Amino acid sequence: MNTDKIYAEHLANEYAPKDTSKVIALRKLDARAKLPATICTYTLGIIAALIAGVGMCLSMKVIGSGSNIMFVLGIIIGIVGLLGMGVNYPIYKKMLEKGKQKYAFEILQLAKEISEK
């Protein structure tokens, strides 16, 4: 394997003039289709993990008064957080599917134009 040749080709491709405005537009459409689902998933996941952590802290008597009521409340809050983490992936899949359906026609049309060149 000639690494010098591979490096030279890579460098030449980097500096060569490109007519990839359609490819860039395709990438932007793809990102626009996926971004809302990704943002929602990260946000919900972080919030659910924090809620589960608060529940664990309450049930292990790290925070709170340490009474039995706080223990039970901690378990309930922890379960709510775990449920939030559990529904996160199905919500992501549904939102991603809707985003892909919304931009499918434009993406397929642009991809067809690029592949016909």
C-alpha positions in Angstrom: 0.0 0.0 0.0 1.5 3.3 -1.1 0.5 5.8 1.6 2.2 8.7 -0.2 0.0 8.2 -3.2 -3.2 8.0 -1.1 -2.2 11.2 0.8 -1.4 13.0 -2.5 -4.8 12.0 -4.0 -6.6 13.1 -0.8 -4.8 16.4 -0.8 -5.5 17.0 -4.5 -9.2 16.3 -3.9 -9.3 18.7 -1.1 -7.9 21.6 -3.2 -9.7 20.7 -6.5 -12.6 22.9 -7.4 -15.9 21.3 -6.5 -19.3 21.6 -8.0 -21.1 20.0 -5.0 -23.8 22.5 -4.2 -26.4 19.9 -4.7 -24.5 17.5 -2.4 -24.3 20.2 0.2 -28.0 20.9 -0.2 -28.7 17.2 0.2 -26.7 17.0 3.4 -28.5 20.1 4.8 -31.9 18.5 4.0 -30.9 15.3 5.7 -29.7 17.2 8.8 -33.0 19.3 8.8 -35.0 16.0 8.7 -33.0 14.5 11.6 -32.2 17.5 13.9 -35.6 17.9 15.7 -35.7 14.2 16.7 -32.1 14.4 17.9 -32.6 17.5 20.0 -35.8 16.2 21.6 -34.1 12.9 22.4 -31.1 14.4 24.1 -33.2 16.8 26.0 -35.7 14.2 27.2 -32.8 11.8 28.0 -30.9 14.3 30.1 -34.1 15.4 32.0 -35.1 11.8 32.7 -31.7 10.9 33.9 -31.6 13.9 36.3 -35.1 12.9 37.6 -34.0 9.3 38.2 -30.9 10.6 39.9 -32.9 12.8 42.3 -35.1 9.8 43.0 -32.1 7.7 43.8 -30.6 10.3 46.1 -33.9 10.6 48.0 -34.3 6.9 48.4 -30.7 6.4 49.5 -31.2 9.3 52.0 -28.4 11.4 50.5 -30.8 14.4 50.2 -34.0 15.0 52.1 -34.9 14.3 55.7 -34.2 10.6 55.6 -37.7 9.6 56.6 -39.7 6.7 55.2 -42.0 9.2 53.3 -38.9 10.6 51.5 -37.7 7.0 50.7 -41.0 6.1 49.1 -41.1 9.5 47.3 -37.6 8.8 46.0 -38.6 5.4 44.6 -41.6 7.0 42.9 -39.5 9.8 41.4 -36.9 7.3 40.3 -39.4 5.2 38.6 -40.8 8.2 36.7 -37.3 9.0 35.6 -36.7 5.5 34.4 -39.9 5.5 32.5 -38.8 8.7 30.8 -35.6 7.0 29.7 -37.6 4.0 28.6 -39.9 5.9 26.3 -37.1 8.1 24.9 -36.1 5.8 22.1 -39.6 5.0 20.8 -40.3 8.8 20.7 -37.0 9.3 18.8 -38.0 6.7 16.2 -41.4 8.2 15.7 -40.1 11.8 15.4 -37.3 10.6 13.0 -39.8 8.8 10.8 -42.0 11.9 10.6 -39.0 14.1 9.8 -37.9 11.7 7.1 -41.5 11.6 5.6 -41.6 15.4 5.6 -38.4 15.8 3.6 -38.5 12.5 1.6 -39.7 13.9 -1.7 -37.1 16.7 -1.8 -34.3 14.4 -0.7 -35.2 11.7 -3.2 -35.5 14.3 -6.0 -32.2 15.9 -5.2 -30.5 12.5 -4.9 -31.9 11.5 -8.2 -30.5 14.6 -9.9 -27.1 14.0 -8.3 -26.9 10.4 -9.4 -27.9 11.2 -13.0 -24.9 13.4 -13.6 
